[in-house]
């Protein structure tokens, strides 16, 4: 699971939260972190300028590397699509004329 918030830096930043409760073994937590960092490194040029926090779900440590890569790739695509959609909606609402009374 990932949470994202826009930033003004012009590039994505990454935060990782893999608790011992959800991923029991340190070896598995480190493997997950390494794979997420690698995935971000390979796709950072395609990602919007957002701060991303990746949270591990229970059982994430049991996924093999290939499955995890596929899921991360899909998550980055969805994130990019959602950010573009949000930006388009915000841009449209800023361009539309405002109705109502002017403040006095």
ROKOL-448499 format. One record per residue (C-alpha): residue number from 1; chain; x, y, z. Coordinates in steps of 0.5 Angstrom, whole numbers. Each point is the difference from the previous one (the first is absolute). Layout:
REM residues N
+-----+-------+-------+-------+-------+
:  nr : kette :    xx :    yy :    zz :
+-----+-------+-------+-------+-------+
: NUM :     A :     X :     Y :     Z :
...
+-----+-------+-------+-------+-------+
This chain:
REM residues 104
+-----+-------+-------+-------+-------+
:  nr : kette :    xx :    yy :    zz :
+-----+-------+-------+-------+-------+
:   1 :     A :     0 :     0 :     0 :
:   2 :     A :     3 :     7 :    -1 :
:   3 :     A :    -2 :     7 :     2 :
:   4 :     A :     2 :     6 :    -4 :
:   5 :     A :     0 :     8 :     0 :
:   6 :     A :     2 :     5 :    -5 :
:   7 :     A :     7 :     3 :     2 :
:   8 :     A :     3 :     6 :    -4 :
:   9 :     A :     7 :    -3 :    -1 :
:  10 :     A :    -1 :    -2 :    -7 :
:  11 :     A :     1 :    -8 :     2 :
:  12 :     A :    -3 :    -5 :     4 :
:  13 :     A :     2 :    -2 :     7 :
:  14 :     A :     0 :    -7 :     3 :
:  15 :     A :    -2 :    -2 :     7 :
:  16 :     A :     0 :    -7 :     3 :
:  17 :     A :    -4 :    -3 :     5 :
:  18 :     A :     1 :    -7 :     1 :
:  19 :     A :    -2 :    -2 :     7 :
:  20 :     A :     2 :    -7 :     4 :
:  21 :     A :    -7 :    -1 :     1 :
:  22 :     A :    -2 :    -1 :    -7 :
:  23 :     A :     7 :    -2 :    -3 :
:  24 :     A :     3 :    -5 :     6 :
:  25 :     A :     7 :    -1 :    -3 :
:  26 :     A :     5 :     6 :     0 :
:  27 :     A :     3 :    -4 :    -7 :
:  28 :     A :    -7 :     1 :    -3 :
:  29 :     A :    -1 :     7 :     2 :
:  30 :     A :     7 :     2 :    -3 :
:  31 :     A :    -2 :    -4 :    -6 :
:  32 :     A :    -6 :     4 :    -1 :
:  33 :     A :     3 :     6 :     1 :
:  34 :     A :     5 :    -1 :    -5 :
:  35 :     A :    -5 :    -2 :    -5 :
:  36 :     A :    -4 :     6 :     1 :
:  37 :     A :     6 :     4 :     0 :
:  38 :     A :     2 :    -3 :    -7 :
:  39 :     A :    -7 :     1 :    -3 :
:  40 :     A :     0 :     7 :     2 :
:  41 :     A :     7 :     1 :    -3 :
:  42 :     A :    -2 :    -3 :    -6 :
:  43 :     A :    -6 :     4 :    -1 :
:  44 :     A :     1 :     7 :     3 :
:  45 :     A :     1 :     3 :    -6 :
:  46 :     A :    -8 :    -2 :    -2 :
:  47 :     A :    -2 :     2 :     7 :
:  48 :     A :    -3 :     7 :     2 :
:  49 :     A :     3 :     4 :     5 :
:  50 :     A :    -4 :    -3 :     6 :
:  51 :     A :     2 :    -3 :     7 :
:  52 :     A :    -1 :    -7 :     0 :
:  53 :     A :    -1 :    -4 :     6 :
:  54 :     A :     0 :    -8 :    -1 :
:  55 :     A :    -3 :    -4 :     6 :
:  56 :     A :     1 :    -7 :     0 :
:  57 :     A :    -7 :    -5 :     1 :
:  58 :     A :     0 :    -6 :     4 :
:  59 :     A :     3 :    -6 :    -4 :
:  60 :     A :     4 :     5 :    -5 :
:  61 :     A :     7 :    -4 :     2 :
:  62 :     A :    -3 :    -6 :    -3 :
:  63 :     A :    -1 :     3 :    -7 :
:  64 :     A :     6 :    -2 :    -5 :
:  65 :     A :     4 :     5 :    -3 :
:  66 :     A :    -3 :    -1 :    -7 :
:  67 :     A :    -7 :     1 :     3 :
:  68 :     A :     2 :     6 :     4 :
:  69 :     A :     3 :     4 :    -6 :
:  70 :     A :    -7 :    -1 :    -4 :
:  71 :     A :    -4 :     3 :     6 :
:  72 :     A :     5 :     5 :     1 :
:  73 :     A :     0 :     2 :    -8 :
:  74 :     A :    -8 :     0 :     0 :
:  75 :     A :     0 :     4 :     7 :
:  76 :     A :     5 :     6 :    -3 :
:  77 :     A :    -4 :     0 :    -7 :
:  78 :     A :    -7 :     1 :     4 :
:  79 :     A :     4 :     5 :     5 :
:  80 :     A :     2 :     4 :    -7 :
:  81 :     A :    -7 :    -1 :    -3 :
:  82 :     A :    -4 :     3 :     7 :
:  83 :     A :     5 :     6 :     0 :
:  84 :     A :    -1 :     2 :    -7 :
:  85 :     A :    -7 :    -1 :     1 :
:  86 :     A :     0 :     4 :     6 :
:  87 :     A :     4 :     5 :    -3 :
:  88 :     A :    -5 :     1 :    -6 :
:  89 :     A :    -6 :     1 :     5 :
:  90 :     A :     4 :     5 :     4 :
:  91 :     A :     2 :     4 :    -6 :
:  92 :     A :    -7 :    -1 :    -3 :
:  93 :     A :    -3 :     3 :     6 :
:  94 :     A :     5 :     6 :     0 :
:  95 :     A :    -2 :     2 :    -7 :
:  96 :     A :    -7 :     0 :     1 :
:  97 :     A :    -4 :     6 :     2 :
:  98 :     A :    -2 :     1 :     7 :
:  99 :     A :    -7 :     2 :     1 :
: 100 :     A :    -3 :     3 :     6 :
: 101 :     A :     1 :     7 :     3 :
: 102 :     A :     6 :     3 :     1 :
: 103 :     A :     3 :     1 :     7 :
: 104 :     A :    -2 :     7 :     3 :
+-----+-------+-------+-------+-------+
